[in-house]
Amino acid sequence: MSGTDEEAKRSEILERLEELLDRKVPIDALDALRSALDYPLQDQVELNRVALGIDSNVFMRLAANPKSADILDYLPLHGAPIILPGQAIQEFWNNRLTAVQTVSSSVKKDFDQLTKSAIKVDAQFGDFQANVTSMLDNFESEFGYIYDENTTNNISKMLEILEDQAHCYFVPRNRFCKFAEVRKLTMTPPGYKDSGHGDFFIWTDFLFGLLTCVQNGGEKSTFDKVVILTNEKKPDWSIRGTPHPILIAEIHALFGTSFDLWDLDTFGSQVQQALANGHAQRGRQR
């Protein structure tokens, strides 16, 4: 395909995305609201038939999750598109990787000292010790990767796999920034809870990437469900795990499929089940 053809195809996809974001293409918000109220979804779709997007807050933890070995084994076998939004790479460096390299030593030292101090608290302080210990356990579970010595090595392995398996796209920033502003003013998800437009560009980069994969065709361009992997808890993404109806509606308008948000633990469990059932291998042979 010539460069001119590629440019025309890219322009067509961007125009379609603009029309959706500007509501020149209608979305069925009412049906999406019903779907959200009926959550969790009962659609039984093999993991191998699920198009995956990777949010920045999952990108880092992929390499540090207890199920990371299974996840990294599975990703090369996945039979549907894997989209890594360009915005996620920027945020990975800005907010995650630099944290590993600049604060890991001091955080580990302070964390260990606080843990030792909590253990020494006298029983007369009632539940104080138990509450502090629980808080520290939660902190380690959520942020322990920033002082895990193996994190950087695991990240390198993960990046090698994603280079081979994932697609990374950016929408033009100036062209789409006006939509980010309007959507924030109208409290349209995602990102209206944030001061900047990072979540908006995570979403639009993802949609652009998935549209491009579908347009290009090929072995891994079809799917029966769309999922973004994210640990985001803000209501401009989901409420108690249920995706915002507008996100559901936009995915259905573009791809005609259901939409879900999975945290990393849910994805890890799905991966282990797929590997146990052999779904990944069967999907690879399709």
Buried (B, 14 or more C-beta within 10 A) or exposed (E): EEEEEEEEBBEEBBEBBBEBBEEEBEBBBEEBBEBBEEBEBEEEBBBBBBBBBBBBBBBBBBBBBEBBEBBBEBBEBBBBBBBBBBBBBBBBEEEBBEBBEEEBEEBBEEBEEBBEEBEEBEEEEEEEBEEBBEEBEEBBEEBBBBBBEEBEEBBEEBBEBBEEBBBBBBBEEEEBBEBBEEBBEEEBBBBBBEEEBBBBBBBBBBBBBBBBBBEBEEEBBBBBBBBBBBBBEBBBBBEEBBBBBBBBBBBBBBBEBBBBBBBBEBBBEBBBEBBEEEBBEBBBEE
